[in-house]
Amino acid sequence: MHINPYDAKGGFHQRFFMENKDRPLFLDEHPRALYDEWDKALHARKLVKPSRYTRHTKDPEGYRQALGAFPWELDEDMHSDMFIGEHAVWWLEERKATAPLFLQIGFPGPHPPYDPLPRYLDMYKDVDIPLPTPTAAEIAAQPPSHAVLRNNMIRHNYDSVSWSDHPTPEALLRMRRHYAANVSMIDDQVDKIMQTLDARGYLDNALVIFTSDHGDALGDHGHIQKWTMYDASVRVPLIMWSRNGQTPQRNDSLVQLMDIAPNHSRNRWVASSKVL
């Protein structure tokens, strides 16, 4: 959840913020405003955070071919999604207050770079994932703004993704496997959070919302990341769950995240998880 300034409370009593995994640090237009919780934890371990700068310097050609997919190389618990998940569990286990709560947990992944732990990547090493096959005619028929966007993604370096005009099927499959592995890694963290909520009694009177702010094209229609209005970018999960006798149902109506009204009830605990 981005707030300006980065460390503003945003209406919360407590807020431990963490920005994007690979935000620009050295460009004049993006000066570092302050260090987030992850920065401080990495520094305490004397670890250098992987970034577009360190990865490109280490292997420029490999960086260009990776399409933003890099296995995590540092300590497991220092991966951004592991860090968020474990600290959410710690906060819940340590909480002494008995008042109802609204808890929002935002995982940085699978936002690029696509950087799962190697053991999660192993789960997908032989998995066949459908690949996009955009044609030159399809890309040429897109609005002029799309052509500008694709060109920017190819020429510049956004979120550790060096995009390609003609990515190979092998590169696309590798990238999508990294993405899927990152999703599975977050799923496990959500499971740990749910188990902790249950153990502390919160789920006896709670509404849990599982959603995200955007998707990723991952090569669909020749694009990468979130910047178009195609389904891959704008279609996100929205799951609401409660133990309080609610009948499961599915609604295929077109909705937006703003359609989720705030809950002002004083006798309900609310846990919200923002993940993709």
C-alpha positions in Angstrom: 0.0 0.0 0.0 1.7 3.2 -1.2 1.2 6.3 0.9 2.8 9.7 0.3 4.9 10.4 2.4 6.0 6.8 2.5 5.9 6.6 6.3 2.5 8.2 6.8 0.1 6.4 9.1 -2.7 6.4 6.5 -5.4 6.2 9.2 -3.8 3.2 11.0 -2.7 3.1 14.6 0.5 1.3 13.6 2.0 1.0 10.1 5.1 -0.9 9.2 5.7 0.1 5.7 7.7 -1.6 2.9 7.9 -0.2 -0.6 8.4 -2.0 -3.9 11.0 -4.7 -4.0 13.2 -2.8 -6.5 12.4 0.9 -6.3 14.9 3.3 -7.9 17.5 4.6 -5.6 19.9 6.7 -7.5 17.9 8.6 -10.2 17.4 12.3 -9.6 13.7 12.0 -10.2 13.4 9.2 -7.5 15.6 10.2 -4.6 15.4 7.8 -1.7 13.2 9.4 0.9 13.9 7.0 3.8 14.7 3.4 4.6 11.8 1.0 5.0 11.5 -2.0 7.4 13.1 -4.4 4.9 16.0 -2.1 4.3 16.7 -2.0 8.0 16.4 -5.8 8.4 18.8 -6.4 5.5 21.3 -3.9 7.0 21.2 -5.6 10.3 22.2 -8.8 8.6 24.9 -7.0 6.6 23.2 -8.1 3.4 23.0 -6.1 0.1 19.5 -6.0 -1.3 19.4 -7.5 -4.8 18.3 -4.8 -7.3 18.4 -3.8 -10.9 21.8 -2.2 -10.2 23.5 -5.2 -8.6 22.0 -7.7 -11.0 22.9 -5.7 -14.1 26.4 -5.0 -13.0 27.0 -8.7 -12.1 25.8 -10.1 -15.5 24.5 -7.6 -18.0 23.7 -10.1 -20.8 22.0 -12.5 -18.4 20.1 -9.7 -16.9 18.7 -8.7 -20.3 17.7 -12.3 -21.1 16.1 -12.9 -17.7 12.9 -10.8 -18.3 12.9 -9.9 -14.7 13.1 -13.5 -13.4 15.8 -14.1 -10.8 15.9 -16.8 -8.1 16.4 -15.4 -4.6 20.0 -15.8 -3.5 20.0 -14.5 0.1 18.7 -15.9 3.4 15.2 -17.3 3.0 13.7 -15.2 5.7 15.1 -12.0 4.1 13.0 -12.4 1.0 10.5 -9.6 0.9 7.4 -11.9 0.9 8.8 -14.2 3.6 9.8 -11.1 5.6 6.3 -9.7 5.5 4.6 -13.0 6.2 6.8 -13.8 9.2 6.5 -10.4 10.7 2.7 -10.4 10.4 2.7 -13.7 12.3 5.0 -12.2 14.9 2.8 -9.1 15.3 -0.3 -11.3 15.8 1.4 -13.5 18.3 2.7 -10.6 20.3 -0.5 -8.5 20.3 -1.8 -8.0 23.8 -4.8 -5.8 23.1 -8.3 -7.4 23.1 -10.0 -4.7 21.1 -11.3 -5.5 17.5 -8.8 -4.9 14.8 -8.5 -4.1 11.1 -5.3 -5.6 9.8 -4.0 -5.1 6.3 -1.1 -7.1 5.1 0.4 -6.3 1.7 2.9 -8.6 0.1 5.4 -7.1 -2.4 5.2 -10.1 -4.7 4.6 -11.4 -7.2 5.2 -7.8 -8.4 8.5 -7.9 -10.5 11.2 -8.8 -10.2 9.9 -12.3 -10.1 12.3 -13.7 -7.5 11.0 -16.8 -5.7 13.0 -19.0 -3.3 14.8 -21.8 -5.2 12.8 -24.5 -3.5 9.6 -23.0 -4.7 11.0 -22.6 -8.2 11.8 -26.3 -8.1 8.1 -27.0 -7.8 7.6 -25.7 -11.3 10.8 -26.8 -13.0 8.9 -29.3 -15.3 5.5 -27.6 -15.3 4.1 -26.7 -18.7 2.5 -23.3 -18.5 0.5 -21.9 -21.5 2.4 -19.1 -23.3 1.1 -16.1 -25.1 1.5 -16.0 -28.9 0.9 -12.4 -30.0 1.2 -11.8 -33.7 2.8 -8.8 -35.4 -0.6 -7.9 -36.8 -2.2 -7.9 -33.3 0.6 -5.6 -31.9 0.4 -3.3 -34.9 -3.4 -2.9 -34.4 -3.0 -1.8 -30.8 -3.5 1.9 -29.9 -0.4 4.2 -30.5 -0.1 4.6 -26.7 0.5 0.8 -26.5 3.4 1.1 -28.9 5.0 3.8 -26.8 4.5 1.7 -23.7 6.1 -1.4 -25.2 9.0 0.7 -26.5 9.6 2.2 -23.1 9.6 -1.2 -21.5 12.2 -2.4 -24.0 14.4 0.6 -23.9 14.3 1.3 -20.2 14.6 -0.7 -17.0 11.4 -0.9 -14.9 11.3 -2.9 -11.8 14.2 -5.1 -12.8 12.5 -6.2 -16.0 14.5 -5.7 -19.2 11.6 -6.5 -21.7 12.1 -7.8 -25.2 10.3 -7.1 -28.5 10.5 -10.8 -29.4 10.9 -12.9 -26.2 11.6 -16.5 -26.9 9.2 -19.2 -25.7 11.9 -20.5 -23.4 12.4 -17.1 -21.8 8.6 -16.6 -21.4 8.2 -20.1 -19.8 11.0 -19.4 -17.4 9.5 -16.1 -16.4 6.0 -17.5 -15.9 7.4 -20.4 -13.8 9.2 -17.8 -11.6 5.9 -15.9 -11.3 3.9 -19.0 -10.4 6.6 -20.0 -7.8 6.3 -16.6 -6.2 2.5 -16.9 -6.0 2.9 -20.3 -4.3 5.4 -18.9 -1.8 2.9 -16.2 -0.9 0.1 -18.7 -0.6 2.1 -20.5 2.1 2.6 -17.3 4.0 -1.1 -16.5 3.9 -1.7 -20.0 5.3 0.6 -19.3 8.2 -1.2 -16.0 8.9 -4.6 -17.7 8.8 -3.4 -20.4 11.2 -2.1 -17.7 13.6 -5.4 -15.8 13.4 -7.2 -19.0 14.2 -4.9 -19.9 17.1 -5.4 -16.5 18.6 -9.2 -16.7 18.2 -9.6 -13.9 15.7 -11.3 -16.1 13.1 -14.3 -16.8 15.4 -15.6 -13.4 14.5 -13.9 -12.1 11.4 -14.1 -11.2 7.7 -11.1 -12.1 5.7 -10.6 -10.4 2.3 -8.1 -11.8 -0.2 -7.5 -9.5 -3.1 -4.9 -7.6 -5.1 -4.4 -4.2 -6.8 -3.4 -5.4 -10.2 -2.2 -8.4 -12.3 0.7 -8.8 -14.8 0.6 -9.2 -18.5 3.6 -11.7 -18.5 3.8 -11.4 -22.3 0.1 -11.3 -23.1 -0.6 -9.1 -26.2 3.2 -8.4 -26.3 3.2 -6.6 -23.0 4.8 -6.9 -19.6 3.8 -5.8 -16.1 0.5 -4.0 -15.2 0.3 -0.9 -17.5 -2.5 -1.9 -19.9 -6.2 -2.4 -19.4 -6.3 -6.0 -20.7 -7.7 -8.7 -18.5 -4.3 -9.9 -17.3 -3.7 -6.6 -15.6 -7.2 -5.6 -14.3 -8.7 -9.0 -13.4 -7.7 -9.8 -9.8 -8.9 -12.2 -7.1 -11.5 -11.0 -4.7 -12.4 -13.6 -2.1 -14.3 -12.8 1.1 -14.5 -15.5 3.8 -16.1 -15.7 7.2 -16.6 -18.6 9.6 -19.9 -17.1 10.9 -22.3 -19.2 9.0 -22.0 -17.4 5.7 -23.2 -19.5 2.7 -20.5 -19.7 0.0 -21.5 -18.1 -3.2 -19.9 -16.8 -6.4 -20.7 -13.5 -8.2 -19.3 -12.9 -11.7 -20.4 -9.2 -11.7 -17.9 -6.6 -12.8 -16.7 -4.9 -9.6 -13.9 -2.6 -8.5 -11.9 -2.6 -5.3 -13.8 0.6 -4.3 -16.9 -1.5 -4.1 -15.6 -3.1 -0.9 -17.3 -0.8 1.7 -15.6 -0.2 5.0 -16.9 -2.2 8.0 -17.7 0.2 10.9 -19.2 -2.5 13.2 -17.6 -2.4 16.7 -18.2 -6.1 17.3 -16.3 -7.5 14.3 -12.6 -8.2 13.8 -11.5 -7.7 10.2 -8.4 -9.1 8.7 -7.5 -8.0 5.2 -4.8 -9.5 3.0 -3.7 -7.7 -0.1 -1.9 -10.3 -2.3 -1.9 -11.5 -5.9 
